């Protein structure tokens, strides 16, 4: 094979880089820094490959393949491969995110890529949604000024950066219906894989090393955890994926796809029952109720809302004393430190929320600082939590860490996404658009409740993927509507314009 002068030069440069890296690695061995060996060697090998394959890396197809593989890797967490760097760990999702970022930066030297990237940005119909995440990130950095633990803040911000970067990449590059459908099918395929591992957990009572039940007590081994840390995280994922399956049942392109959706829906429901996650079970019930509401005609929806309001009012009137008694015992009772045994689960959760609100008030609504909720819970708790430090409520975690402005922005964006998707759904969609719109709309609704189950959502990467999918779906729906306006415009005459 004749590489030519340019090819030989690339190989020589790569070999020199590899040798320099090897010399540096050997030097590090003598200063006893073993946690840097593997990443450094991998970095130098990657540099060599990049130099040799530079021309191929300028092909946008490789970037898109990397993004698709990245989306698949988000569902695997750190279950199969992880490099511990002490303060930070690398696993497929993070490695692929770094590679995707590098490919984008690497291609910026091309004027055509810069022009195409700018065109993608200007063509976005969801810039306001993306700019909220930029605000969130800047505010998170600002909170380091008053955070008690800057180390915990930096760790949390690193997770935030990765999640927001993923949302930007996905929104920019998955900008049409075909790519959004690929996104949807990746979710389906990876969900099947994750569920199979869940059944392996349940039937064999074995768990992956990443699970908190790995080599744990025998009486807990029957809970499926799949690639997640615990069964609650797995249940939250399933309660979202269920509605991707149900959308396949309704909108699958043939009877085989519909049959597959039915089987997967039943399997997801079964696994959720096996996890015994009450919040996720409640999320499923609420999600199915919302799905039924979504599919009803406008007149029926009004009746459902009216009857629901009346029913809720009657329920409060009939059970007011019981409801007030429960609320006051959980949230208004004096502080009790239980030394004889564990607190009841509902009391522990209530105390976590009470502490979180106290911390938020002490910070004057500005937040205790990125990632500092757990630090405060461990060191400044007023109410007993049985040494549990995670809030177990995603929206309250955002409020406690980042304050009133970020949590209101997050809730506003969340509600805005759902309302706009609902409006597009109401105006009538073709089968493929309905497939993704129904899935993401109901999944977002279910997540509001199921997010109560995990100890923290920030490290559940599928949450960022879910948000990215919602923004992508809204973007392509708006582009579709804009294109229809152009086609239907009375001033648009293809014959005159030479089309």
FILUM-737803 format. One record per residue: residue in one letter; x, y, z of N, C-alpha, C in turn. Coordinates in steps of 0.02 Angstrom, whole numbers, plus 32768, in hexadecimal, padded with zeros to 4 digits. Example, Ala and Ser with C-alpha at 12.3 -4.5 7.8 and 13.67 -1.06 7.14 Angstrom:
A82947EE4818682677F1F818682947F5B8186S82827F90816282AC7FCB816582858002818A
***
This chain:
X802B7FC48000800080008000802C803E8000X801F806B7FD1804780A87FCA802480E27FEDX803F80F580268020812B804D802D8170802EX80648178800A807581B97FF2809881E28027X80B2821D801380D78247804280AC825D807DX806D8273806E8041828C80A38031825580D5X8022821980BC801281E280E8804E81CE8113X808981CC80F580C581BB811C80D181EE8152X80C7822E814180D08263817380A1825B81AEX80628248819F8032823E81D4804682058202X805E81CF81E380738195820B80AE81A78237X80DF81CB821B811A81DF82418106820B827CX80DA823B826F80C3826782A580A0823F82DBX8077821082C7805481E682F7808381BC8321X80B5819F830080E581758325810E819F8356X812181DA834181468207836E811B821883AAX80DB8228839E80AE823883D580A681FD8404X80A281C183E8809A8186841180D9817A843CX81148184841E8152817A8443815881AD847CX814581EC846E8149821F84A28119820E84DBX80DE81F584C980AF81E284FC80C881A78525X80E8817885048103813E8527813A81538558X816581828542819A819B856F817C81BD85ACX814881E6859F8126820985D6810581D78605X80E781A285E980C6816F861280FA814C8640X8133813B86228168811B864A817F81498682X8183818A8673819681B986A7816381BB86DFX812481B786CD80F081B9870080F1817B872CX810781448710810B81078738813A81118774X816F81358768819F813F879E8189817487D1X8155819B87BF813B81CA87F280FA81B0880FX80EC816F880180B5814C88238071816E8818X805D817187D8801A818A87C77FF68157879BX7FE7811D87B77FCB80E7878E7F8780F68770X7F608123878E7F1D813187747F1F81578731X7F5B816D871C7F60819286DD7F7B816786A5X7F96812C86B57FB7810386817F8980F38647X7F5280D286567F2680B986207F0A80F385F6X7EED812886167ED4815F85ED7F08817E85C0X7F46818485D97F7B81A385B27F8E81798576X7F94813885817FA3810B854A7F6B810D8516X7F2D810A852D7EF4810C84FF7EF3814E84D9X7F05818584FA7F0681C684DA7F3881C784A1X7F7381AB84AD7FA781AB847A7F95817D8440X7F788144844F7F61811784197F2B813B83F0X7EFE815E84127EC9818383EF7EE781B883C2X7F1B81DB83DA7F3B820E83B17F5B81F08372X7F7981B6837A7F97819483417F618182830EX7F2A816783267EF3815382F97ED6819082D6X7ECF81C782FB7EB3820482DE7EE0822182A8X7F21821D82B27F4F823882807F4B820F8240X7F4A81CC82477F4881A0820D7F0581A581E8X7ECF81AB820F7E8C81A981F27E6E81EF81ECX7E99822181E97E81826681E87E4E827281B1X7E5D825A81757E318266813C7DEC82488147X7DEA820D81667DAA81ED81727D81821281A7X7DA4823181D67D818254820B7D5F829481F2X7D7182AA81B77D5082E481997D0E82D18179X7CFE829181797CBF8279815C7C89827E8192X7C5382A381847C1F82AE81B57BFB826D81CAX7C00823A819F7BDF81FB81B07BFD81DD81EFX7C3E81E481F97C5E81C882357C4781ED8274X7C3C822E826D7C23825482A67BDC823D82B8X7BB1823282867B6D821C82947B6D81D682B2X7B9981AA82997B9D816782B67BB2816B82FFX7BE18197830E7BF881A083537BBF81B8837FX7B9681E683667B5E8201838D7B2A81CA839AX7B1C81A083687AED816983727B07813783A5X7B47812683A07B6580F783D07B6681168416X7B73815884197B71817C84597B2D81768479X7AF8817F84527AB4817A846D7AA781348489X7ABF810184657AB880BD847E7ADE80B184BEX7B1980CF84C37B4380C584FE7B2780E6853DX7AFD811985357AE0813A85707AB5810A8598X7A9B80D685797A6E80A7859B7A95807285C3X7AD8806F85BA7AFF803B85DA7B228052861AX7B21809386267B4380AF86617B8B80968664X7BA28084869F7BE6806B86A77BE6802086B8X7BB37FFD869F7BA87FB786B47BDD7F87869BX7BFA7F9486607C267F6286427C6F7F78863DX7C7B7FB886427CBF7FD186387CC78013865BX7CFA801B86837D05805A86A67D4E806186B9X7D69809D86AF7DAD80AD86C37DA980E086FBX7DBF80CE87357DBC80FB876F7DF981278771X7DEE8169876C7E258199876E7E2881BD87B1X7E0881A087E37E0881BF88257DCD81EF882DX7DD7822C88167DA2825F881B7D6F825787E3X7D7D822E87B27D54822887767D5A81E2875BX7D2681CA873A7D298188871B7D13818C86D3X7D32816386AA7D23816186627D01811F8652X7CCB8123862C7CAA80E786127C8F80F885CDX7C7380C785A87C6380D385627C3E81148552X7C0B812485797BE48161856C7C11819F856EX7C3981A585A27C6481E085A87C9B81E18574X7CB781A685667CEC81A385337CD181B784EFX7C96819D84DD7C7881AE849D7C6381F78499X7C4D821384D27C3C825A84D37C79828584C6X7CB2827184E37CF1829584D77D05828E848EX7CFE825284727D108247842C7CE4827183FDX7CA38272840C7C75829A83E37C8782E483E6X7C9882FC84227CAC834184297CEC834F8404X7D1B832084077D5B832983E47D50832B8399X7D2582FE837F7D1782FD83377CF8833F831FX7CCC835B83487CAE839B83367CE383D28334X7D0C83D583687D428408836A7D7383FD8332X7D8583BC83267DB483AA82F27D9C83C182ADX7D5B83BB82A17D3F83CD82607D3484188258X7D3B843D828E7D30848682897D6584A8825DX7D9C8486824F7DCF84A382237DB784A681DBX7D81848181CC7D64848181897D3084B88184X7D3684E181527D068519814A7CC084FF813AX7CBC84C881137C7A84AE81027C5784918140X7C7E8473816E7C60845981AC7C48849381D8X7C7184C881DD7C5D850282057C1D852181E9X7C1A852681A77BDE854281887BA185168194X7BAC84D3818F7B7484A4819A7B5D84A681E2X7B8D84AC82127B7C84AF82597B5584EE8268X7B6A8526824A7B46856582557B0085618237X7AFA854081FD7AB8853881DE7A8B850E820BX7AA784D982297A8084AF82577A6784D98292X7A93850382AC7A80852C82E67A4A855E82D3X7A538582829B7A2285B4828779DF85948274X79E18555825F79A48532824B797E85148286X799C851682C2797A84FB82FD793E85258310X79098502832578CC8525833C78C585208388X78FB850C83A978F7850283F2793285238416X7949855A83FB7984857B8418797885908461X793B85A8846F792C85BE84B37934858684E5X791E854A84D27924851084FF796D8501850DX7997850384D979DE84F584E17A01852B850BX79EC856985017A0C85A0852779FD859C8571X79C5857D858579B9857385CC79F0854885EAX7A05851485C77A3A84E885E17A7C850D85E8X7A88853C85BA7AC4856685C07AC0859085FFX7A8585AE860C7A7B85D486497A8685A88687X7A6A856C86867A71853D86BE7ABB853086CCX7AE1852486977B28851586A07B4E855086BDX7B41858C86A37B6385C786BD7B5185D38707X7B1185C987167AFC85D3875C7B1D859F8789X7B23856187707B44852D87987B8B854087A8X7BAE855D87787BF3857487847BF485AD87B7X7BC185D987B37BBD861087E27BB485F7882AX7B8E85C188337B8085A888767BBF858E889AX7BF4858288747C32856C88947C4E85A288C2X7C3885E088B87C50861788E27C3A860F892BX7BFE85F089357BE685E9897A7BDD859F898FX7BEE857189647BE7852A89747C16851689ACX7BFD84EE89DC7C2784D68A137C5C84A689FAX7C49847B89CB7C78844A89AF7C8184588965X7CB8847889547CC78487890E7CD5844688E7X7CF4841689087D0283D688E77CC383B488CFX7C9183B088FB7C51839288E87C2F83BB88B1X7C3883FD88B57C1B842888827C39841C883DX7C7B8415883A7C9D840887FB7C8783C587DEX7C82839288097C6B835087F17C25835487D3X7BF9837887F57BB4837E87DD7BB283A5879CX7BD983DA87987BDA8403875B7BF583DB8720X7C2483AD872D7C3E838486F67C07835886D9X7BDB833E87057BA2831786ED7B72834386C6X7B67838086DF7B3B83B086BF7B5683C3867AX7B9683CE86757BB583E086357BAB83A88602X7BB6836A86177BAE833285E97B66832B85D2X7B37833386007AF1832D85EE7ADB836485BEX7AF083A185CB7ADD83DA85A17AFF83D4855CX7B3E83BF855C7B6283B6851D7B3F838184F2X7B28834B85127B03831784EE7AC4833484CEX7A9F835D84F47A62837B84DA7A7183A7849DX7AA783CE84A17AB983F984687ACC83D0842BX7AF5839D84357B0B837383FD7ACE835383DBX7AA4833484037A6A831183E87A3B834083C3X7A2E837B83E07A0083AA83C27A1B83C68380X7A5C83D2837E7A7A83EF83427A7E83BD8308X7A90837F83187A9F834F82E27A66831F82D3X7A378316830079FD82EC82F279C2831982E4X79C4833982AB79978372829D796283658269X79548326825A791D8317822C78FA82D78243X78C382C782227899828F823878BD824D8235X78E3824181FF7906820281F7793681F68231X795C82298244798C8222827A7968821C82BDX7930823E82C5790A8238830378EE81F1830AX78D981D382D278C2818E82D478FA815E82E6X7936816C82CC7971814482DF797C8148832BX797581858345797A8191838D7947816583B3X79098166839B78D4813F83BA78E480F483B9X78FC80DB8381790B8093837C7947807F83A6X797780AD83AD79AF80A183DB799580978422X796580C28436794880BC8479792780778481X79018062844E78DE8022845179107FE88457X79427FE8842C79737FB1842B79997FAD846DX79B17FE7848579D77FE684C379AB7FD484FFX796B7FE784FD793D7FD4853279357F898536X79307F6984FB792A7F2084F979687F008519X79A27F19850979E07EFE852479E37F068570X79D07F41858779D07F4F85CF799D7F2485F4X79647F1985D579307EF085F479447EA685F8X79687E8E85C679807E4985C879AF7E3E8603X79D97E7086107A067E6B864A79DC7E6C868BX79A67E94868A79797E9586C4795A7E5186D3X79457E2F869E79297DEC86A879607DBB86BFX799C7DC486A779D47D9A86BE79DF7DA38709X79DA7DE3872079DE7DF1876879A87DCC878FX796A7DD1877679317DB5879B79327D69879DX79467D49876679437D00876379807CDE8783X79BB7CFC877C79F87CDC87967A0E7CFA87D8X79F27D3487EB7A067D5888277A507D6B8826X7A687D7987EB7AAB7D9387E17AA67DDB87C8X7ADA7E0287D87AD97E4987C57B1D7E5D87AAX7B1D7E9187817B5B7EAC87677B807ED0879FX7BC27ED5879A7BEA7EF787CF7BD57F3F87DCX7BB67F5F87AB7BA27FA587B47B647FAC87E0X7B427F7487EE7B057F7588177B167F778861X7AED7F9B88877AF57F9C88D07AE37F5888EFX7AC17F2D88CA7AAE7EEB88E37AE27EB588D3X7B167EC988AE7B4A7E99889C7B6B7E7D88DCX7B667E3C88E57B807E1A89207B617E358960X7B247E4F895A7B017E6B89947AD97E3689B9X7AAE7E4C89E77A857E1D8A0E7A597DF289E2X7A517DB489F57A2A7D8489CE79E17D9A89C5X79C47DB889F9797D7DCA89F6796E7E0289C4X79A27E2489AA79977E59897979A97E448931X79C47E09892979DF7DF588E979AA7DED88B2X796B7DE588C579367DDA889479227E1A8870X79377E53888A79267E92886879507E9B8829X79317EA987F079597EB787B379757EFD87B5X79B57F0387A479D57F4587A179F37F54875CX79FD7F1F87347A187F2686F07A5B7F4B86F2X7A637F8086CA7AA27FA586C77AA47FDF86F9X7A717FE487227A6B801D87507A85800C8795X7A8A803F87BF7AA4803588037A73800F882EX7A33801E88277A007FFC885079BF7FF4882AX79907FD2884979517FC2882779267FFF881AX792C803388447904807088397919809487FAX795A809887ED797280B787AF795980908772X795C804E877779448024874078F9802E8735X78D38031876A788B803A8765787A807D8744X789F80B18755789380F28737789E80EF86ECX78D480CE86D878E180C5869078A9809F866EX7892806A868D785C80418670781B8068866AX780C8091869C77CD80B7869B77CC80EA8662X780780FD864A780C812A86107809810185CFX783080CC85CD783480A3859077F28082857FX77C9807385B27788805485A67760807A8571X776480BC8572773A80E48545775980E984FFX779980DB84F977B780D284B7779B80918498X7793805D84C17777801E84A9772D80268496X7707804984C176BF805284B376B4807B8474X76E080AC846876DB80D3842B76E880A683EEX7713807583F77721804683C176E3801B83B3X76BE800983E876817FE383E0764E800A83B7X7648804A83C47617807383A1762D8087835BX766D80948353768480B3831576B7808982EFX76C2804B830476F1802082E076DC80178297X770E8011826A76FF8011822376DE7FD18209X76E17F9B823176BD7F5E821E76AD7F36825DX768A7EFE825476717ED7828D76AA7EB882B5X76E37EAC8295771C7E8F82BA77397EC182EBX773F7F0082D577577F35830277267F3F833BX76E57F3E832B76B27F47835F76B47F0E8391X76BC7ED0837876C07E9683A576FE7E9B83D1X77367EB183B477737EBB83DC77687EEF8412X77447F25840277357F588433770C7F3E846DX76DC7F11845E76B37EF4849276DD7EC984C1X77087E9E84A477337E7284CD77617E9B84F9X77807ECF84DC77AE7EF98503778A7F20853AX774E7F36852C77267F5B855E77177F2F859AX77027EF1858C76F27EC285C277317EB185EAX77697EA885C777A87E9985E977BD7ED28616X77B67F1085FD77C97F4B8625779D7F508664X775C7F44865C772F7F46869577417F1186C8X77527ED586B077657E9F86DD77A47EB08704X77D67ECC86E278157EDD8704780A7F158736X77DF7F45872677D07F7B875677B17F5E8795X77857F2C878D77677F0B87C7779C7EE687F0X77CD7EC987CD78027EA587F0782E7ED48818X78377F12880178617F428826783E7F5A8866X77FC7F55886777D47F6C889F77DC7FB788ACX77EB7FDC887777F18025887E77AD8045887AX7795805F88B27751807A88B5774A80B9888BX777E80E3888B777B8121886477768111881AX779B80E08803779A80CE87BC775780AE87A9X773C808687D776FA806887CA76C5809F87C5X76C980D187F2769B810987EF76A5813187AFX76E58138879976F3815B875A76D48138871EX76D580F5872076B680CF86E9766B80DC86E7X764B80DA8721760380E6872475F2812D870BX7618815D8722760D81A3870D761B81AB86C2X7651818A86AA7662818F8664762D81708637X76138137864A75DE81178623759F81428623X75908160865D7557818E8661756081C98633X759C81E5863175AB821D860575A7820885BCX75BE81CB85AD75BC81B18569757381AB8551X75488190857B7501818B856B74E381D0855EX74F481FF858B74DD8244858374F582618540X75328252852E7550826C84F1752A825384B3X7513821584B674F381F6847B74A982068476X748D822484AA7445823484A974388272847DX73FB8278846773E782B4844273E382EF8471X73E4832B845373E68369847A73AC836E84ACX7370835C84967335836184C1733B833284FDX735382F584EF735D82C38525739182DB8557X73C682FB853E73FB8315856A73DE8348859BX73B383738582739583A685AE736B838585E5X7346835185D37320832D8605734D830B8638X738482EE862073B382CC864D73D182FE867FX73E5833986667401836D869173CE838586C4X7390838F86AE735B83A686DB734C83728711X7345833386FC733782FE872C737282F3875BX73AF82FB874073EA82F4876A73ED832987A0X73DD8367878D73DD839E87BD73A9839487F3X736E837E87DE73388371880F734B8337883DX736683018820737B82C7884873B182D8887AX73E38300886374198314889173FF833F88CAX73D0836B88BA73B3839788EF738D836D8922X7365833E890A733F83138938736D82E98963X73A382D0894473D482A7896973F382CF89A3X7405830D89947424833889C873F1834789FFX73B3835489EC738083638A1E737283278A4BX736C82EC8A2D735B82B08A53739482998A80X73D182A18A69740A82868A8E743882BD8AA8X741C82F98AB2744583328AC6746B83248B07X7448830A8B39746882FE8B7A74A182CC8B74X749682978B4F74CA82648B46750682818B20X74F882A78AEB752E82C58AC4755682F68AEEX7534831F8B15755783518B3E7580832F8B74X756482FA8B92758782D68BC675C882B78BABX75C382998B6F75FF827B8B50763382B08B3FX761C82E78B22764A831C8B0F766D83398B4CX764783478B81766583668BBC769583368BE0X768582F58BDF76B282C58C0076F482BE8BDBX76F182C68B98772E82BE8B6F775782FE8B6CX773583378B68775A83758B58775783AA8B8FX772B83A38BC0772483D78BF3773383BE8C39X7742837E8C40774F83628C83779583768C9AX77A183758CDC77E383858CF6781783548CDDX785583698CDE788C833E8CC7789683038CF6X789982C88CD978A4828B8D0178E182678CE5X791182598D10794B82328CFC794281EB8D16X793681BE8CE9792881798CFA796981548D06X7975813F8D4579B3811B8D5679A780D18D5CX796880BB8D5E795A80758D6A7957804C8D29X794B806D8CF1794580488CB2793D80788C78X792F805D8C3E792880868C0278E580AA8C02X78E680E78BE578A8810C8BDC787D80EB8BA7X783B80F18BAD781080DB8B76782381008B35X781A80DF8AFD782F80FB8ABD780F813F8AB0X77CD81458ABD77AC81858AAE77C481BD8ADCX77D481AB8B1B77EE81DE8B49783481F48B34X785D81C48B1F78A181D58B07789E82038ACBX787281F48A9A786C821E8A5F785482648A72X782482678AA0780A82A88AB5784082D18AD7X786A82B18B0078A082D58B2178D482EE8AF0X78E182C78ABC790F82DE8A8878F5831D8A67X78B5831E8A59789683598A3B789783958A6AX788983898AAA788A83BF8ADB78CF83DE8AE1X790283B38AE4794683CD8AE6795783F58AA8X794383DB8A6E795383FD8A30793384428A2DX78F584488A4478D484898A4678F684B88A77X790C849E8AAF793084C78AE0797184E38AC2X799684B78A9F79D484CE8A7F79C685048A4BX799084FB8A26797E852B89F1796C856F8A10X7948856D8A47793685AC8A69797385CE8A85X79A185A78AA179DE85C38ABD7A0985E58A87X7A0385CD8A497A2A85EA8A127A04862389F0X79CB86388A0E79A1866E89F3798A865E89ACX797E861E899F7965860A895D799886098926X79D8861489377A0D861489047A2C85CF88FAX7A1B859F89257A38855D891F7A778556894AX7A83851989637ABD850D898D7AFC85038964X7AF584FF89237B2F84F588F77B2B84B388D3X7B4684B188987B448474886E7B5F84398895X7B38840388977B4E83C588B77B5583C78902X7B3E83FC89227B498403896A7B0F83EC8995X7AD983D789777AA083C0899F7AB3838689CCX7AD6835589B07AEA831A89D77B1B832E8A0EX7B47835E8A007B7783768A327B5183968A6CX7B1F83BF8A5D7AF783DF8A917ACF83AB8AB7X7AB3837B8A937A8A83488AB37AB4831F8AE5X7AF383158AD57B2082EE8B007B3883168B3CX7B4083578B337B60837F8B677B3283B08B8BX7AFA83C38B6D7AD083F78B8B7A8783E28B92X7A7883A28B917A33838B8B957A13839D8BD8X79D583B38BD579AE83C08C11798283848C22X796683658BED7938832D8BF6795C82EB8BE5X794E82B88C0C796F82788C05795E82588BC1X7992823F8B9E7988821F8B5D79A781D98B5AX79BA81BE8B9479DB817D8B967A1A817B8B6CX7A3F81B38B6B7A7E81BA8B487A7681B78AFCX7A3981BC8AE37A2D81C38A9B7A38820C8A88X7A5E82188A537A70825D8A427A54827489FFX7A39824689D77A1C8259899779D3826E89A0X79BE82A3897D797C82BF898779448290896FX79528268893B7920823B891E78E5826188FFX78F2829C88E678BF82C288C278E382F38894X78E382E58853790D83098824790083548823X78C18368882178B183AF881D78C783D4885DX78C083B3889778D683D188D5792283D388D9X794383A188BC798C83A188B979A683DD8891X798583EB8859799984268831798E8466885AX7955846A887B794684A588A4797984AF88DBX798C847988FE79BA847F89367A008491891EX7A16847288E87A59848088CE7A5F84C488AEX7A2D84D788857A34851188597A03854A8867X79D3853F889379A8857688A6796A857E887AX794585B28889790385BC886D790485CC8822X793785F0880B7938860587C4794185C98796X796E859C87A7797C8563877C79418532877EX7926852487BA78F084F387BE78B1850D879AX78A3854E87A0786A856A877B787685678730X78B48574871C78C5856F86D578BE852886BBX78D584F886E378D084B186D07887849C86CAX785F84AD86FC7817849B86FB77F484BD86C1X780484FD86B577E58522867D77F68501863BX783684EF8631784B84CF85F3782A848B85ECX78258466862278058424862177BC842A860CX77998459862C77528464861C774A847D85D5X777784AA85C0777584C6857D777D848E8548X77AC8461855377B684298525777683FF851EX775883EE8558771C83C5855776E283E88535X76D98428854476A1844E852776A8845484DCX76E5846484C576F0846D847D76E9842A8458X770383F4847576FC83B2845676B2839F8453X768D83AE8488764683A0848B762083C78454X76338406844A7612842F8417761F841383D2X765C83FE83C4766C83E083837646839E837AX7641837783AF761D833883AB75D38344839CX75B6837883B97570838983AF755F839C8367X759183B78344758483CF83007588839882CCX7595835B82E37596832382B475DB83178297X75F382DA829D763682C9828576328288825CX76618281822F76678242820B7682820C823AX768081CE822376908195824E76D5819A826EX770881AC8247774C81AD8260775681E58293X7737821E8287773B825582B77716824282F8X76DD822082F276B9820B832E76E281D98356X770681AE8335772E817B8357775D819A838AX778281CD837677B281EB83A47791821E83D3X775D824283BA773E827583E377188257841EX76F18223841276CD8202844876FE81E5847BX773381C58463776381A58490778281D884C0X779B820F84A477C0823F84CE7790826784FAX7755827784E17726829F8507770E827A8546X76FB823B853F76E382158579771E820285A6X775881F48589779381E485B277A6822085DFX77A3825C85C477B1829885EC7780829F8625X774082908617770D8294864C771B82618683X772C82248670773981EF86A1777781FE86CAX77A9821D86AB77E8822A86CE77DF825A8709X77AF8287870577A382B6873B77988290877DX7774825887797765823187B6779C81FE87C4X77B481DD879077E781A8879C782A81C587B3X7835820687A87874822587BE78798229880AX7842821A882C784382188876786881DA888FX786A81A6886578848165887B78D081638883X78F9817A8851794281758859795E81A4888EX7997819288A879B881BD88DA79CC81FF88BAX79E381FC887B79F48238885579ED8229880AX79D6825987E479CC824F879C7A0682698774X7A2E829587907A6482B5876A7A938283874AX7A9F824B876C7ACD821987527AAA81E28729X7A6881E887207A4481BB86F47A4481D986AEX7A7181C086847A7E81E286447A4181E08616X7A1581AE861E79DA81AC85F379AC81E885FEX79B282088638798B82458644799F827C8613X79E08283860779F782B685D879E382A28591X79E48261858279CF82498541798482578537X795C824D856B7915825A8567790882A48558X792A82D0857B79228317856F793883298528X7971830C85137989831984CF79568302849BX793782C884A6790582AD847878C882DC8474X78B482F784AE787C832584AF788A83648486X78C68380848E78D983BD846A78DF83AE841FX78FE8375840E7905836183C878C1835A83A8X7892833983CA784F832E83AF782C837083A2X782F839E83D2781083DF83CA782F84058390X787183FF8389789484228353787C840A830EX787883C88304786483AF82C2781A83BC82B5X77F183BC82E977AA83CC82E077A2841582CAX77CA844182E677C6848882D377E18492828CX7815846E827A782F8472823677FC84588204X77D98422821777A5840681ED776E843A81E1X7759845A82187724848C8212773B84C781E7X777A84DC81F07795851381C877988501817EX77AC84C3816F77AF84AD8129776A84AA810AX77388495813276F48492811876DA84D78107X76EC8509813076D7854E812376F4856780E1X7734855380D4775485688095773185498059X772085088060770084E4802976BA84FF801CX76968511805276518526804B764985718040X768285968043767E85DE803C766485F17FF6X7634861F7FF1761886337FB0764B86577F84X768086727FA476B386957F7C76E986667F63X76E586277F79771885F67F66770185D27F28X771C85E37EEC770985C47EAD774585A17E8FX7747855D7E94778085377E7B778E85447E31X775A85517E097765855C7DC2778A859C7DB5X777685D07DDC779786107DD277DF860E7DEBX77EA85EA7E23782D85E87E42785A85B67E20X784085937DEE786A85647DCA787885257DEFX784B85107E1E785684D47E44783B84977E1E
***
